[in-house]
């Protein structure tokens, strides 16, 4: 294959560059391999003297339609499905053309259970150059942003009803999800940017990305508020988690009060409970455990009155679990260790029923620490070692460590 021959060429050219540059400096330059990987091989044809010449030669052999498909693929920042390409292109007919690119190694199929394609970095760099100024660039980028927005919004809706947490399946798509959000922010598309923020919070918290992505949250909130109040509310609720994890508790209190007022306006009872839970967290951080405990008790009573004996939704189970875990921490500060253990155990069971292994791990760690406070060290040792084992063995467990409520 034409481009397959360019892969060993890239390795050979990189090896040549190590004569001139330290490895660390070379790695930095390889962010733009087409500009760096070249050498004066006078015994070879021009197309084999640089990586740019090689990939440009392969591009030049395509007809006009295949070139357009190649350029369209450049809007994807990571692996993408055939369905995603068809939606961005605007027709499923593009898939036949994609087969040509796959045959010529201009696209690669990943070894995954579901079909995913990917463009190698040097090829995408060239495709992006040709994409700039393309008459369909803006159309393709908007379709791309909307496709991945709808993907995570569907995930959010389904998460309320599915018994299995399927968020791991969306990790391969995260580069494209993030790229769609960045496009919306840079284009000052408030409607899309706020929808992205509201939908992405669940992924960010689960995968430990919220602190890392906090600058992007601030960029969204700097845009004019969307007309839809429910969209604004979901985005602000995600920002509460970000302020909490970044330790901005003064701003957190002000934002939580704003969110609480918006929840009252929209009649969002669960949102009100979550906002009050945030205010309890602020009181605890200010060493006001009595106030935090009063807020927590009020939330629990309201929750019992509204849910009663009915079957709670997954979101309600998560709220129930979060309130009891927060209550366990407050009770610990009040020195009521036995009751704190009961609350932590209730939280653990509720997270398990909700199918959220990430926060179930948090609750198990809390139970283990409370057993230490109660001088039940053998039980604590067994439980905490089991948590450590799960953290090492399970991908979700590894993420839990980053969210440990005892940090």
C-alpha positions, 0 to 999 in steps of 0.5 A: 500500500502506498501510505503503508510504505510511508510508515517505515519511512517515518521511522527512518526519518525520525531516526535520522533526526536523532543525530541532530536533536535530543529525543525530548526535543524531537518528540516535541517537534513531532506534533507536526511531523510533516514539517519535521520528518525529511532528509536529503536522500539523493538516491531516492525519488523526491516523494521518498525524501520527506513524509510530506512528499509521500502523503502528498503523492498518495493524496494526488492519486485520488480523484476529486470525490475521494479527496473530498472524503479524505478532507471530510475525515479530517474534522474527526479528532479521534476514532469515528464510526461509519455512521458518524462519517455518513452523518457528517458527510450528509449521506451513507453513499460516502461509505463506499468512498471510505472503503477506497481510503481504507484500501489505500491506507489513508484510513485505518480500521481499529481492532475494536468490537464495533467498527471504528476508523481512524486517520494517522496523524500525518495524514490528518495534518495534510487533510486539515491543510486541504480542509481549510477554506473548503466550501463544506468545512463549516457544514461538516464541522457543525454536523460533527458537533451536533452528532457527538452532542446528540450522542452524549445527550442520548447517553445521559437519557439512557443512563437513567433507565439502564441497569448497566453503566455504559459510560466506558464505551464512550471513552474512544469517542471523547476526543471528538466529543471534546472537539465538538464542544470546543468548536461550539465555544470558539464559534460562540454557539451558546445554544450548543456549548451550554448543551454540551456542558450540561451533558458532559458533566456525568462523563467528566465526574466519572472519568476524573476529567472535571478539574482538567476540563475546568478552563473549558467550563469557564469558557462556556459560562463566559458566553451569553446564557442560552434562551432555554432555562433548563439548558442553562440549569444543567450547565450550571449544575455541572459547574457546581461540581467543578467549583467543588473539585477545584476548591473554590468554595466562596464561588461555590456558595454563590453559584449554588444559591443561583442554581437553587433559585433557578431550580425553584423557578423551573420546579426541579425538586431534585435539583433543589435537593442537590443544590442544598447538598452543595450548600451543606458541603460549603458549611462543612468546609467552613467547619460548621458541621451543625449547619451542614447536618441540619441541611442534610437532615432536611434533604433526607426528610424531603426526599422521603416525603416525595419518593415515599414507597415508590420505585426511585429512579436511578437519578433519585438513587444517586441523590439518596446515596450522595446525601447519605455519604455527605451525612456520614462525613458530617457525622464524622466531624460531629464525633458520631462515628457509629451513626456515620458508619450507618450512613456510609453503609446506606450510601454504599448500598444505594450506589450499588443499586444505582449501578455506579461503581465509581461512587460505590467505591467512594462509599466503600472507602468511607466505610473502611475509614469509619471502621478504623475510627471505631477501632474495628481494624481487622474489618477495615483492613479487609475492606480497604485491601479489597478496595485497593485490589478493585482499584488496580484490577478494574478501570472504574476502580482506578478512576474512583481513587481520584475521586476519594471523598477522604482526600 
